[in-house]
Amino acid sequence: MAAGHHGNHQGPGGAEEAEHSTLIQGRYRLHELIGRGGMGEVWRALDESLGRRVAVKCLKPAGQARDAGFTRILQERFRREARVAAALQHRGVTVVHDFGEHDGVLYLVMELLDGRNLLQVLDDARRHPLPVPDIIDIAEQVADALAYTHAQGIVHRDLKPANIIRLSDGAVKICDFGIARLGHDIGFTSRLTGTGVAMGTPHYMSPEQIGASGEVDHRSDLYSLGCVLYELATGAPPFDLGDTWAILVGHRDNVPEPPRATRPELPVDLERLILDLLAKAPDDRPQDAADVGGRLKALRAGTGSPHTGAGPGPARGTAELPGWARQLTTGSAAASTRSRHTVNAPRHELTGAWSTRALQAGPRPGVLTELADRHAEGIDLARVGNWRQAYDLHTAVAAARDHAQGTEHPDTLASRYEAAYCLTGLGRTEEALQLYAYVGETRARVLGPDHPDTLAARHEAAYALGLLGRHLEAHQEYAEVLAARVRTTGPDHPDTLQCKHNLAFNLGRLGRTAEAHTMAVEVAEARTRVLGAEHPQTLVTRFEVGHLLGASRRWAEALDVYRDVAAVRTRVLGPGHPDTLAVDYEIGICLGRLGRSAEALTLYENLVEARTRTAGSTDAETLRARHALGVNLGRLGHWERALAEARDVAAVRERVLGHVHPDTLVSKREIAVGLGWLGRWSGALTVYHEVADAREQVLGPAHPDTLTSRNDEAQCLEQLGRSAEAQILYDRVAAQQQNGPQRL
């Protein structure tokens, strides 16, 4: 067993530890010392209140902490940092259960882990470097955890092998978030001269941590990760010079020896990533952990991994844990999903079919390779959401390829395709649709109508049509692409199933719910057979099955489906992952529709807390959860609380989204509902009227939501005894409804 943290030295584990039975705060019984380091000790303990085994880290302040004023400051900083650590909810971060102070000792209660830290792993191997698949697997998991924590604005500051634990099942967890800064406060710093050196461990410190003027941000953690990977790959850290000051000077001034100088079999791309992470200037390193993760995934696909075997791409028919699971993102509602058809085929040779001017003059040596590298860089930028930069880069590469290879060369079209993908990410869907249409038509002429790249462009065009609400046109496009996919690659090919999934989604948006449900069930069964029951694409389709069951008011069946999906995501991703929380939201909807509002209320209270902790109080999903919480408060008759919740949510949405945004208006309508149930009809009428006017302005007088709001107004007028005015509104609604459904 291993604690949530390992110090650099293990405790002796003799009779003294066996006999120790200190009880902290009347709850945590310390049993065995399992780690000791500069900042304190780690004990295996029992939480006697819950009966679970935990690790307790005891932090002992240095002598200056005896000063009462300093002690108060230290205690407050400890509480702040411990709250930060406790709020982190990610499978790659050690869970902090509790914290406090006992007899002058600060303590953290953490999960007790079954594994070894990387320092111990290397020592067990007698400092021999790890196999390449293990290095990539560990690096990918650490990068994923850092991407999460950095998104929360949290920098580790002391990432090192001793703070990274590999569990017996292969999972990796980072320990001691917030503790490095806390250690500086306590007095256990790594300063060598008294000034000028920030907190950190010398072998893994970034250059900016060494100088007092250096600004430390998330890129410092990436440098430390580079040091860790260098050590895993070679058996020694990059500047293993013995003298501490020489180590620091090495980080600041020296160029590290390339890892392949001592281990030639290392993949070139892995060496390049490690050296990029070890760049002296933060601006010269990868700019975020998600970028690092993307490069590692590409490397894993090329070299094999311990999860998927040696071949490129995922193994068919396997669950692929945990590699694919770390990329599972679906959003909070059932949705059509974008296929990512990036052209990875070998670069096309120049022929007269595409470019006569290229044959006449020819590009300068190396230009095509340079453009291919820039194209790949654009894909990486898009992968981490840098849509503007990615779009600009793809547009520039497309222009250069046009000049070098010709307007209709497949490489030029590939860059146009990626530029269109970025336009969708930027919300410029109409422009994206036009560009996809151009690429699809040109590819059909140059490559053939059934070529995979032609079908990829047409698929994305259909997706854009759906985003624009043009579902009938999207349906026709999806249907034609699906027929071609079945004809060319077969009914069970992943691309065929992706198209069929989106076609099912689109059928639902056309109101053809029964057909959509039948097709979604077929896709879910096929994906289960081809990809496995726990593959993310299988789960996305099952999520859509649940949504369609709900649309058919088959709430009990929908609840069963959502709960199955939630169980898998909880096991694979953890209970606090956004995708797990997305299913929880839908479970709450089902419970409310089934009249089980008390259960729904409890679920939404927990969901609001989790969303606030992970995404913030103004996040759209947090506000959706709060809205649903208010609805269930009303269903249970707690109208004062429901009204207060609706007002709070409406105020935030108005500030963040604007006063006529549909979500803002939904919240305002909920305010009116609450006022009505409390008998405050005059106030309700004012709000209903405001919502109806706003919807009429934005959606038009005949939109169903506008008509619903006018009906609300009329009912309010009746309650106030103003029946004649109510009848006028009812007549207006009836007249609009006689015009038939409006195409929006």
LUMFI-880545 format. One record per residue (C-alpha): residue in one letter; x, y, z. Coordinates in steps of 0.2 Angstrom, whole numbers, plus 5000, padded with zeros to 4 digits. Example, Ala and Ser with C-alpha at 12.3 -4.5 7.8 and 13.67 -1.06 7.14 Angstrom:
BEGIN
A506249785039/S506849955036/
% end
This chain:
BEGIN
M500050005000/A500550184997/A500050345004/G499350484995/H501150554996/H502850484997/G504250575005/N506050554998/H506450435012/Q505350295019/G505050285038/P505850135047/G504250045050/G504849965066/A504149935083/E503950125086/E502750145072/A501749985076/E501450045093/H500950215088/S499150255091/T498950445091/L497150495088/I496950655079/Q495350765082/G494550605089/R494350535072/Y495950485063/R496950345072/L498850345066/H499450165064/E501150165054/L502350285048/I502550255029/G503450415023/R504550555030/G505250705021/G505750885024/M504050945027/G503450815039/E502850635039/V501550525031/W500550395041/R499450255037/A497850285047/L496050235050/D494650355049/E493650285064/S492050385059/L491950305042/G492950145045/R494050175030/R495950175028/V496750345024/A498450425023/V498750575035/K500150695031/C500750795046/L501650955042/K502751025056/P503151215055/A504951275057/G505551365072/Q504951535066/A503151465067/R503151485086/D502851665084/A500951685087/G500651815072/F501551705060/T500651555066/R498951635062/I499551685045/L500151505042/Q498551425048/E497551535036/R498651495021/F498551315026/R496651315026/R496651405009/E497851285001/A497051135008/R495351195002/V496151214984/A496851034985/A495150964992/A494151044978/L495150954964/Q494150814957/H495150714944/R495650534942/G497450594940/V497450694957/T497550624974/V495950644984/V496050754999/H494650705011/D494950825026/F496250945034/G496451035050/E497651065065/H497950955080/D499151005094/G500051135084/V500251005069/L499451045053/Y498750885044/L497950835028/V496950675026/M497150595009/E496650435000/L497750285004/L498450224987/D499050044982/G500550084972/R502350154971/N502950334967/L504050354952/L505650384963/Q505350204970/V504950134953/L506650194947/D507550134962/D506649964961/A507349954943/R509050004949/R508950164940/H508750074923/P507550184912/L505750124909/P505150044893/V504550174880/P502650124881/D502650144900/I503450314899/I502150374886/D500750304897/I501350394912/A501650554903/E499950554895/Q499050534912/V500150664920/A499850784906/D497950754907/A497950784926/L498950944924/A497851004910/Y496350994922/T497251074937/H497951214926/A496251254919/Q495751284938/G497151404939/I498251294950/V500051264948/H500951124957/R502651204958/D503551044964/L503150914952/K504450774954/P504550574953/A504150564972/N502550664969/I501850554955/I501150384960/R500850234949/L499550124956/S499549934954/D498249944940/G499350064930/A498350224934/V499450374939/K499050504952/I499950674956/C500050714975/D500350874985/F499451004975/G499651164985/I500851094997/A502451164988/R501851344992/L501251295009/G503051225012/H503751385008/D502651475021/I503151345034/G504951365031/F505451205023/T506051285007/S507451234995/R508351394996/L510151384996/T510751554999/G509251625009/T508651734994/G508351714976/V507751534974/A505951494975/M505151334982/G505551174972/T506651024971/P508251064963/H508350924950/Y506650974943/M506551164945/S506151274931/P507351414926/E506051544931/Q505951464949/I507851494951/G507851684949/A506851784961/S506251894947/G505551744937/E503651734935/V503051564938/D501551494929/H500851334923/R502251314910/S503451294925/D502551124929/L502851074910/Y504651104912/S504650994928/L503750864918/G505050874905/C506350834919/V505350684925/L505150614908/Y507050634904/E507350534920/L506150404916/A506950394898/T508750394903/G508850334922/A509450504927/P508850684928/P509450804915/F510650904926/D511350764938/L512850864943/G512950814961/D513250994968/T511551084971/W512151254964/A512851164949/I511151084946/L510251254947/V511551334935/G511251194923/H509351224923/R509651404920/D511151404908/N511551234901/V510851134886/P510250964891/E511150814883/P509850744870/P509150584878/R509450474863/A511350514865/T511250384879/R509750284873/P509750284854/E508150174853/L507050314860/P505750374847/V506350534839/D504650624843/L504750574861/E506550654862/R505850804853/L504450824866/I505550804881/L506850934874/D505351054870/L504751044888/L506551084894/A506651244884/K507351384895/A506051514891/P504251474895/D503751544878/D504751414869/R503951264878/P502251194873/Q501051314880/D499851204889/A499751024895/A498350984883/D499551014869/V500750894877/G499350764879/G498950784861/R500750754855/L500850604867/K499250524860/A499950544842/L501650464848/R500650324856/A499650294840/G501350274831/T502350174844/G500950064852/S500450074870/P500249954885/H498349974882/T498149954864/G499549844858/A500849884845/G499849934830/P499250104825/G497550164831/P496450084844/A496249894845/R494549844838/G493349754850/T494249804866/A493749924880/E495350024878/L495550084896/P496150214901/G496750294885/W495150334876/A494250374892/R495350524895/Q494650604879/L492850564883/T491850734880/T490050744875/G489250894883/S487750904894/A486450864882/A486150734868/A486950794853/S487550764835/T489350734836/R490750794824/S491850664816/R493650714815/H494150664797/T495950724797/V496850674781/N498250564787/A498650484770/P500350494762/R500750664754/H500150664736/E501450684722/L501350834711/T500550784694/G499850884680/A498150834686/W498350964700/S499651084695/T500451134679/R501451274687/A502251164700/L502851054686/Q503551194677/A504551274691/G504351164706/P504351214725/R505951254733/P506751104742/G505951054759/V504451174756/L503151034756/T503850954772/E503851124780/L501951154775/A501550974781/D502351024798/R501351184799/H499751094794/A500050974808/E500351124820/G498651194815/I497851034819/D498651034836/L498051214839/A496251164835/R496351014846/V496651124862/G495351254856/N496451384849/W495251414835/R495851584829/Q497651534828/A497251374820/Y496151454807/D497451584802/L498851454801/H497751334790/T497251484779/A499051534776/V499551354773/A498151334760/A498751484751/A500551424751/R499951254745/D498951334732/H500451424725/A501651264726/Q500451124722/G498851194714/T497151244719/E496351074718/H497850974725/P497250854739/D498450944751/T497751114747/L496051044749/A496550964766/S497051134772/R495451214766/Y494451074775/E495451104792/A495051294790/A493251254788/Y493351154804/C494051294813/L492751414807/T491451304815/G492451314831/L492351504830/G490451504828/R490651554810/T489551414804/E488851494788/E490651524782/A491151344787/L489651274777/Q490151364761/L491951304763/Y491451124766/A490351134751/Y491751194740/V492951064747/G491650924745/E491250974727/T493050984722/R493550824730/A492150734721/R492850794705/V494650764708/L494550604720/G492850534716/P491150554724/D491450394735/H493250444741/P493350444760/D493950624760/T492450684749/L491250594761/A492150674776/A491850854769/R490050814765/H489750744783/E490450904790/A489351004779/A487850914785/Y488450944803/A488551134799/L486751124792/G486151054808/L486951184818/L486051314807/G484351234810/R484251174792/H483850994798/L482950934782/E484450984771/A485550904784/H484550744784/Q484650734765/E486550754765/Y486850624780/A485750504771/E486750514755/V488450504764/L487750354774/A487250264758/A489050294751/R489850234767/V488850074768/R489350044750/T491150074751/T491650034769/G490249924776/P488849944788/D489949924804/H491450034799/P491650174813/D491450314800/T489850234794/L489150214812/Q489650404815/C488650454801/K487150344806/H487250414824/N487150594817/L485750544805/A484750474820/F485050634830/N484450744815/L482850634814/G482550674832/R482650864828/L481450834813/G480150774826/R480350594819/T480650524836/A480150344833/E481350324818/A482750414827/H482550294842/T482550144831/M484150204822/A485050254838/V484750084846/E485450004830/V487050114831/A487250074850/E487149894847/A488349904832/R489550014842/T489449894857/R489949744845/V491349834836/L492049954849/G491449884865/A490149924878/E491150054887/H491950144872/P491550334872/Q490650324855/T489550184861/L489050284877/V488750444867/T487450344856/R486650264872/F486550444879/E485550484863/V484450334865/G484050394883/H483650574876/L482450504863/L481550394876/G481350554886/A480650644870/S479450494869/R478950524887/R479650344891/W480450414907/A480650254916/E481650174902/A482650334899/L483150334917/D483750154916/V484850194901/Y485550354908/R485950264924/D486950124915/V487950264906/A488250354922/A488850194930/V490150174917/R490750354917/T490850354936/R491950204935/V493050254921/L493150444923/G492650474941/P491050544949/G491650724946/H492050724928/P490950844917/D490350694906/T489750604922/L488950754928/A488050774911/V487250614913/D486750654931/Y485850804925/E484750694913/I484450574927/G483750714938/I482550764923/C481950584922/L481650574941/G480650744941/R479550684927/L479250524936/G478650624951/R480150574961/S480550754965/A481350734982/E482650614974/A482850744960/L483150884972/T484450784982/L485350744965/Y485350924959/E485950994976/N487450884974/L487650924955/V487651114959/E488951084972/A490050984960/R489751104945/T490151254955/R491751174962/T492451114945/A491751244933/G491251394943/S489651484948/T489351564932/D489651414920/A488151374909/E488051194916/T488151254934/L486651374930/R485651234921/A485851124937/R485251274948/H483751304937/A483251114938/L483551134957/G482351274958/V481051184947/N481051034959/L480951144974/G479351214966/R478651044963/L478951004981/G478051164986/H479551254992/W479051404982/E479951544992/R481651444990/A481151414972/L480851594969/A482451644976/E483451514966/A482551574950/R482951754954/D484851714957/V485051614941/A484051744930/A485251884937/V486851784933/R486151734916/E485651914912/R487351974916/V488351844907/L487151804892/G486151954890/H484352004894/V483551924879/H484551764878/P483351604878/D484151544895/T483851714903/L482051714898/V481751534904/S482451584921/K481351744921/R479851634917/E480251524932/I480151684943/A478451724936/V477851544940/G478451554958/L477651724960/G476051654954/W476051504965/L476351624980/G474751724974/R475751874969/W474851884952/S475252064948/G477152034949/A476951874939/L476051974925/T477452104924/V478751964922/Y477651864910/H477352014899/E479252054899/V479651874893/A478351874880/D478852044872/A480651984872/R480251814864/E479151904851/Q480652024847/V481851884845/L480851734839/G479351814831/P477551824836/A477051644830/H478451554838/P477851414850/D478851494865/T478151664861/L476351594861/T476651504877/S477151664885/R475651754879/N474551614886/D475451634903/E474951824902/A473151784898/Q473051664913/C473751794924/L472551924918/E471151794922/Q471751774940/L471751964942/G469951974936/R470352054920/S469451924909/A469152044894/E470952074892/A471351894894/Q470151844880/I471051964868/L472651874871/Y471851704869/D471151754853/R472851824847/V473651654851/A472351564842/A472551664827/Q474351644826/Q474151454829/Q472951444814/N474351504803/G475251334806/P476951294812/Q478351424807/R479951374799/L481351454808/
% end
